[in-house]
Amino acid sequence: ETSETPTVWMWVLTFVAGISGLLFGYDTGVISGALVVIGSDLGPAELSNQQKEFITAATSLGALLAGIVAGALADQIGRKWVVAIADVVFIIGAIMQALSGSVWLMVAGRFVIGIGVGLASLIVPLYLAELSPANYRGRMIIINVLFITFGQVVAYAIGAGLTHVHGGWR
């Protein structure tokens, strides 16, 4: 039987699922500050415009491909598992980027991050919509959107704070 108002547990799940939105926002926002200060950390020379384009576009490509399969995957293993997988994928991609010593490893890390973004961007709103009572659905889903934009703000703030730190983009 469904409740007319969300339970405390529903709100907890909404905020926990919102962590995927936070990671989504952070990972899409962080690259704008990082590309400015990477310099020659990924090779013997400064990044070319084409390399910057590959690094940036890899996330969108990963998100596109993951978004295509996210719904079917959620039907097979469940929404909660796909959210958990997205969060693990975010972590793996972040580690790959932090440890990258070449442009192509950075591109691969950004692609992996994109997979997390694609999974999270499709499944989290779906999960929250299914979890929420009808008259609270919009309010609960907007929390994910707020987490996304908050993640972008956090990324910009951290990027600005680490601009003058050697290797701070990592």
Phi, psi and omega in degrees: 000134182269146180271149177283334178239150181292142176278168177302320180298322178297319178294320178299312179298323178298315180288324177294317177295330178297340176301324175298321176295320177299314179295321177302307181298316180299312184290332176278333181272331188293332186292330182297322177280326183291320182298332181289328187248358180300320179061235181253021181296338183255015180170184183287342183233168173300154178295137174280166177300321180296319178296319177299320178296317178298315180299317181288316184288336182301324179296315180296321178295314177300319179295319179299310183294319179291323179298327180295322185261351186300317182297314179295320178297319179295323177294327182283314188244351178104152183296314183300321180292322179292321175299316179296318178298317179302317180294320177294320178298320176303315181296314180300314180297320179295319178295317179302317181292318181296328182266357186294137177241000179221161179299318186288329174291323176295317177300316179297317178298319178293324177296316179298316176303319179300323177299315177299317179298314181297317178296310184294319185292336178269314191278322183299311177298323178297313179300314180294323178295321180287331181283327192275144168296147188307316184281358176244359188304311181299318180296324182282325179288326180297336177299320177298318179296319178296321177297321179299308182292326176295321177299322177294318178297317178299317179299316180295319180295315179295318178300316179294321181291333183254011183303319185261013177262127179300125181073013182296339179294337181288000000 
